[in-house]
Every structure is written in C-alpha cells, then in structure tokens.
Amino acid sequence: MTAAQPTDISATDSPAWAALHTHFGTMSAVHLRELFAQDPARGSELTLQAADLYVDYSKHRVTRETLGLLQELTSAAGLRAKIDAMFSGVHINSTENRAVLHTALRLPSDAQLVVDGQDVVADVHEVLDRMSGFADRIRSGEWTGATGERITTVVNVGIGGSDLGPVMAYEALKDYSDRGITCRFVSNIDPTDIYEKTHDLDPASTLFIIASKTFTTLETLTNARLARDWLTGGLTTKHGLSADDATAAVAKHFVAVSTNADKVSEFGIDTANMFGFWDWVGGRYSYDSAIGLSVMVAIGPDNFREMLAGFHAMDEHFRTAPFEVNAPVILGLLNVWYGDFFGSGSHAVLPYSQYLLRFPAYLQQLTMESNGKSVRLDGSPVLADTGEVFWGEPGTNGQHAFYQLLHQGTRIIPADFIGFVEPNHDLHDGDADVHDLFMSNFFAQSTALAFGRTAEEIAAEGVAPEVVPHKVMPGNRPSTSILAQKLTPSVLGQLVALYEHITFVQGVIWGINSFDQWGVELGKAMAKELAPMLSGETSTDGQDSSTATLIGHYLQGRGR
Ligand code: F6P
C-alpha cells in the first residue's frame, strides 16, 4: 500500500499551540501543591490503565484545562489519521519510502494484514516458527557445536538497534532465562569489546549470532570477522581441528539475522542459518523481530511470544483507546508540554528494577534517533524544539548519584518512575521485606519531587536560619509513575511499546519523520575517509587544523 500519507501538517503552527503558549503564562507560576489542594481528586483521576500498566500522571504541572488544550494538538496534527496510516502499512517513512510496521511483528497469527501485496502476518509467523525451532534445539542441546559440545554461550554481534534491544531485554528478563546458557553482546568496534566478551570462552560451546539489518555496518562486520577468526583459531589450537574442519565449523557456530541475504552469504553464513526480517522494521524498533533471537534462546519461545503479546496489548490500547485515556498520547503530549513550553531539554527514566538496568540506554536510541530532527516532513524547518535527551539509571542507585540535581537544581527535568508491586525475588532482612524498602523509595521520590519542603517547614524543625535556604526543597518537579504487578515478559513488551508510541506521538505533533536517521551517516562516511590517515597511508592535507593536529598526535603516539 503506497497511498499518500495524511496531509503533512504539524501542530506547532496551529491555534492550539498559540493557546498553549498563553496558558503556559499562567501555569508556569502554579505549584503542584496548589494543584493538589484545589483538585484533591486528581491523584486518583489523572491516572489510567493501559493494558497491565497503571499510569499516574497527576504529578504533572497541568490542570484539566491544560490537558484539554494539549489534546487539541492531536487534531491539529491529524494524529488519528497518522496512527491509522502507520498500523495499516502506509509508507509513512517518506524519505526512505517505507512502511513502518513494527506493530505487525506482534500481531497474532490469525490477524490479517496485507501490505504492498504481501501477507505480512504469515511472513512474521513463518520466521517466528523457525526462530522457535532453532531456539528449542539450542536449549535442548540437540544443536551442538562442531565438536559435539552443547552451546552454553550465545554471543550477539550487532550495534544500535541490533544490540540495544536484545541486551536490554536479556537483562530485563534474566529471571525467565535458562541459566545454563549465557548471552553476551558485542557491539563496539573498540577491539576491547570483543576481546573481553570472548577471551574466557571455549569456542566449542560458543554460538555467534551476527545481527545486522543491512549486514553492511562496519562495526558488526569487523567484529563478525574477528569472531570467525577467534572461533576457527580456537578450534584448531585448543581442539585440534584441521584448518578445513575449523572453517566448516563456522556453519555450526554462526547464524545471521538480517534483511540482506546476499551479504549474509557473501560473509560465509549459509542462508539456511539466517533469520530474516523486512525493511519495514526500523533498527530501533526491531528487537521483537528476529533481531531478538538471542533473547528467545535465553528465555525460550513461549516467554518470547508472551512478550510479543504484551507489545500487542499496548498496540491495541494505543490504536483503540480514546485519546483522553490513551497512555502514549497523554505521555507524548506531556513531553511536548515540557520540552517546548518549559524548555526542558531532558527526560529522566528511573526504573525501580535492577533488571531494567539497560532500559534507559535502549530508550536513548528509540527516542533520540527517532526524534532528533530539525526539518518537517515537507523539508521545512521545525517550528519548535524536538526530541529530548533521555537518560537514567535504576533507583535506588540514581538517588545516590544524580537525584540531587532533579530535586534542587535549576532545571525542570520530567521523570518517569517505573515500579513493580511484586518482586522477582522475595528476600527479607530480618523482619523487613526488602522489596517494600525498595518501593518505599519509589513512592518517596516522586512525592518529594512534587511537593518538596518549604522554608517554614524546615525552620520549624529547628534548622539554623543560615542553613534553611540550602535545605529548601522547591518541589514542583513533574513526574509520571508507572506501576505494574510484576516484571514479566508481557509487561516488558507493554513498556517498550508504550515508549515506541510516545515517541511516535511526539513526532506527529512536531510534523517530523521519526523513522529515518540520516544524521548518523556523515560521521560514518568521515570515519571511512580518515581511516587511511591513521594507518599513515594518506596524509592529513586538506583536513581542518584541529583534526590534522589531533591525528598528528595520534600518529606520533603510535610511532608512525
Ligand atoms: O547507526 C545507525 C543505524 O543505522 C541504526 O539505526 C541501526 O540500529 C544501527 O545503525 C545498526 O544497523 P544494522 O542493524 O544495519 O547493522
């Protein structure tokens, strides 16, 4: 389906945007303390249920009027039509003339979606079934390495979307994984990465998954060649295989995940051992495709499918819930409110689960590669700031590091608190339930950020007058609290889909293409151009004086 996409408009030049500007003039001076005093029901009413996620957005610097005005942006931007266009396979990634169909990766097998003449659901489930068969063979020990040993380590070699999603989900769902199989992730072309991830492994029990949508990415292809040399070298020296047998062993120790079968076979991986996906899956939206093969091997096909069902539940919420109770819509609009009206350039993501350690890093690519854009769909400059710097660390570690700035710094940084009612591990310290101790921090932090502590309250505690200003907690710092029963594969899928759709909503409001990433290309091309200068093959003549001098220092240090 290549029908023209809905009119390329953005909400940033609409009357609704202007009305929000006027409204901001009033709201910027209003404190959350007043908002809660005036509207005591907001704590239970400015909340919603999105699949299994309970979302509380009451601690935001908004009134019901603000929310109404923000909602008007959705009509100005044509959000409903754009959602329908995305889900139905219209080529909304206009600069690459591609459909954007990560939502199809999690459609149930009895769903129907034909795009560009192709039965997308059948294609997705054919690959899922092959992945499941493969994962089962690895997990059961039926698939062995060349010397007959069971595979105990899976090394995923990929970068960007071919790394961040799998490593995040592997860490997040470790509690559901087969502990007899460990996954490692090599991404950086810094040789220390592959060295550290392989030096203590036995090649006989190691499987490499080379994950690259394009199969042309310099980092991944370089690491894949290093991995192949490590494998063949190790099988020869440690296990006594002949050079020919070691080369043949690559078939038992390497599989590929890609959209590019030609490049996979050119590399030397049999396409029978390749798991495909499609150009309508963006790299940063791909870990629920075959790119998640390492995750499926770790947690098993059933858990992986449960994760997909979680994604789908959030997709359905986004597609069908009225915008007034639609989590991605409301949270996307709130991000626009802070970024464009309060001037917040950043957004903290604070998971209260150590298993979600890599979630903020994953979100960095999802949100910043998607929405770090300066022109609208028609090529005209954007009329408002786009994107935010996403960052964060799990609580409570972050509390002892950067929360000071959140609480008392001069900047307003909206924060997302993500917590779980039930622990994955129910441990007690004497009589104390440690998860309760942990979660008391989750509840305390958003409360302290919102309401703070006044000078009067602090003085009343007998604090010396000269110290009072230092102890004042201004409050009025906005946050969303997302609470789920337990971190399960389904809940992880729901969380990821939630942020995918928040990102989309923001992009639609700004009128940008959230699905291309031309900004990463120039640096890649320049690195290729500079590489021969570092080996001394070509001179730095013609480079700017800073770069030429820096390379001169490097060459001197390397004795070239
Ligand atoms: O750095 C840009 C990028 O294209 C990302 O969008 C992508 O996730 C990553 O490189 C890896 O690409 P590939 O999967 O094709 O190796």
Boltz pocket constraint, residues with backbone or C-beta under 6 A from the ligand:
constraints:
  - pocket:
      binder: B
      contacts: [[A, 159], [A, 160], [A, 161], [A, 162], [A, 211], [A, 212], [A, 213], [A, 214], [A, 215], [A, 216], [A, 217], [A, 220], [A, 283], [A, 284], [A, 369], [A, 517], [A, 520]]
      max_distance: 6.0
